[in-house]
Amino acid sequence: MHVSHLALHDFRSYADIDVELAPGATAFIGRNGQGKTNLVEAIDYLSRLGSHRVASDAPLVRSGSDQALVRAIVVKDGRAATLEVELNPGRANRARINRSHLPRPREILGLVRTVVFSPDDLTLVKGDPSDRRRFLDDLLVLRTPRLAGTRAEYDRILRQRNSLLKTAGSARRGGPSAEAALSTLSVWDTHLSQVGAELLAQRIALVQALAPYVGKAYEAVARGASRDDAEVEYKPSFDLGSPAEAAALSRPDLEQALLAELERRRRDELDRGISLVGPHRDELVLTLGNGDLRLPVKGYASHGESWSFALALKLASYDLLRNDGDDPILILDDVFAELDTGRRQQLAELVAGAEQVLVTAAVEADVPEALAGVRFHVADGEVRRG
């Protein structure tokens, strides 16, 4: 899979721009603030309908405009398709394939698959559990696009249930409406356990599939490491036994376990007015060490170890997607400035065989020889090849 053409209209700093691309390595070189990352960000947006840099669409629309357009020609197995997404902050976005409108933008998911390396990846290790949950869910949707609907439905149920918990908690303390509120809460418990069990089962299976690739990738990027040094483990918000025992549970088993835990924690949830059980409270645990001597990466690992672990997570994602039978597009956004010469070469050699690698760098010398390919210079809103 590769992108052969990218066109942007009122996206970030670009009023209108067209860039012809090719398989292999392509580097966008330019000083910070010139717009090089905006180009690869647009391609990544088509992959997951979100940015790896900001949480909402509003910053993606050029100042003074009320909408933006991202259009790309994607080539897969020799066949080309034109994908378009119209960004309308405050209103519904729209998506098209070969000029035909889609009923929902998320139906475009899966047609482009990207894996992005950026300095912000350090938050996967040092950030909040929500950063790691988002990493898992983005990877889930890349592998199985229909799960975007599952994730959206879970978020909707969670919002409704949290609102009801606040209402029910207040009613319980002060009035006769408590019984009706608690009865309605039971209905939302069922909804949350049904959809939550699907999301939980998918995440557990994903982490099991990803784990061997993480160890292999960490060995490749961390000096002197072995593939047993780095481990990932999915930790639900309540006890499901060992990882192997949790993985063996069926979806109905998980649904019943979730429902039972919701009932057990009912008093706590009413007191606090928030849902305390479910995939939104789970954690992806990252550890380093050998045998019984294992320590969490967050809080114990050095900066170099943390950076190596973050790279390993992204490399593992790439290898897992590639093993599914489709080369994702690799985006290396300003990562080489963070690495010494040896690690630059090591990373470049690991990814050089990808069908398409897009690199951004402030200095041309930062791009390793293994990724020598087409170069574009980005300055003053212009993208010039050469």
Secondary structure, 3 states (H helix, E strand, C coil): CEEEEEEEEEECCEEEEEEECCCEEEEEECCCCCCHHHHHHHHHHHHHCCCCCCCCCHHHECCCCCCEEEEEEEEECCEEEEEEEEECCCCCCEEEECCEECCCHHHHCCCCCEEEECHHHHHHHHCCHHHHHHHHHHHHHHHCCCHHHHHHHHHHHHHHHHHHHHHHHHHHHHCCCHHHHHHHHHHHHHHHHHHHHHHHHHHHHHHHHHHHHHHHHHHHHCCCCCCCCEEEEEECCCCCCCHHHHHHCCHHHHHHHHHHHHHHCHHHHHHHCCCCCCHHHCEEEEEEEECCEEEEHHHHCCHHHHHHHHHHHHHHHHHHHHHCCCCCEEEEECCHHHCCHHHHHHHHHHHCCCCEEEEEECCHHHCCHHHCCEEEEEECCEEEEC
